[in-house]
Amino acid sequence: MVDAEADVVAESSPADQAWYLLCAQYGVDWVIAGKLLARKRPRLLPVYDRVVRCALGRPRPSFWLALHTVLRADDLALHRHLLALRQIAGVPETVSALRVCDVAVWMGHRTERHACPR
């Protein structure tokens, strides 16, 4: 995600269109659609589920764009921090910074024992 231009995750982008197409399928809600896309493109799309939404809210115009902006800010400070966490944890380099971010947000929020709304 950090290497992509914002239009790759913007409204009406192919990723956005894929998310809407998946959501239109029977039995596929916004969480499942997002997780499928994150699994398919682990270096481009983050996981955004109920826990992440509870922890970080609903950024506007979208979570993807907000995270893209933060990852690219301050000379890539957050991105570099995520890569450092990956190294400290002994996680293979094949695991993207986005997946490290997913786990850090999820685990940090869950250990605070929040009762995330459905």
C-alpha positions in Angstrom: 0.0 0.0 0.0 2.8 2.4 0.8 4.2 2.1 -2.7 0.8 2.5 -4.4 -0.7 5.8 -5.5 -3.9 6.8 -3.6 -6.0 6.2 -6.7 -5.4 2.5 -6.3 -7.5 2.4 -3.2 -9.8 5.4 -3.9 -13.5 5.5 -4.5 -14.3 3.7 -7.8 -10.9 2.1 -8.0 -10.7 -1.5 -9.1 -10.2 -2.5 -5.4 -13.3 -0.5 -4.4 -15.4 -2.0 -7.2 -14.3 -5.5 -6.2 -15.3 -4.8 -2.6 -18.8 -3.7 -3.7 -19.1 -6.7 -6.1 -18.2 -9.1 -3.3 -20.6 -7.4 -0.9 -23.4 -7.9 -3.4 -23.0 -11.6 -3.2 -25.4 -13.6 -1.0 -23.8 -14.2 2.4 -20.9 -11.9 1.9 -20.9 -8.9 4.2 -18.4 -6.0 4.4 -16.1 -7.9 6.7 -15.9 -11.0 4.6 -15.5 -8.9 1.4 -12.7 -6.9 3.0 -10.9 -10.0 4.4 -11.1 -11.8 1.0 -9.5 -8.7 -0.7 -6.9 -8.4 2.0 -6.0 -12.0 1.6 -5.7 -11.7 -2.1 -3.7 -8.5 -2.0 -1.7 -8.6 1.3 0.6 -5.8 0.4 -2.1 -3.5 -1.0 -5.2 -3.9 1.2 -5.5 -4.0 5.0 -8.0 -6.0 7.0 -10.9 -3.8 8.2 -13.2 -5.7 10.4 -15.3 -5.0 13.4 -12.3 -5.0 15.8 -10.3 -2.6 13.6 -13.4 -0.4 13.2 -13.9 -0.4 17.0 -10.2 0.5 17.5 -9.7 3.1 14.8 -13.2 4.2 13.9 -14.6 4.9 10.5 -12.2 7.3 8.8 -13.5 9.4 5.9 -13.5 9.2 3.0 -12.4 5.6 3.6 -10.2 3.4 5.9 -8.1 2.5 2.9 -7.3 6.1 2.0 -6.8 7.1 5.6 -4.3 4.3 6.2 -2.6 5.0 2.9 -2.1 8.6 3.9 -0.7 7.7 7.4 1.7 5.1 6.0 3.2 7.6 3.6 3.4 10.5 6.1 6.5 11.7 7.9 8.9 10.1 5.5 7.2 6.7 5.9 7.7 6.6 9.7 4.8 4.3 10.4 5.7 2.0 7.6 9.3 1.8 8.8 8.1 1.2 12.4 5.9 -1.7 11.2 8.9 -3.3 9.4 11.0 -2.9 12.5 8.3 -4.7 14.5 8.2 -7.5 12.0 12.0 -7.9 12.4 11.8 -7.8 16.3 9.0 -10.4 16.2 11.1 -12.6 14.0 8.4 -12.7 11.3 9.5 -13.5 7.8 9.9 -10.7 5.3 7.2 -12.3 3.2 4.7 -11.0 5.7 3.8 -7.4 4.6 3.8 -4.3 6.8 0.1 -4.2 6.4 -0.3 -7.7 8.0 1.9 -6.5 10.8 -0.3 -3.5 11.2 -3.4 -5.7 11.2 -2.1 -7.9 14.0 -0.8 -4.9 16.0 -4.1 -3.1 15.9 -6.1 -6.3 16.5 -4.0 -7.6 19.4 -3.6 -4.2 21.0 -7.3 -3.5 21.0 -8.4 -7.0 22.1 -6.0 -7.0 25.0 -7.7 -3.8 26.2 -10.8 -6.0 26.6 -13.1 -3.8 24.6 -16.6 -5.1 23.9 -16.7 -4.2 20.2 -20.1 -3.5 18.9 -21.3 -5.8 16.1 
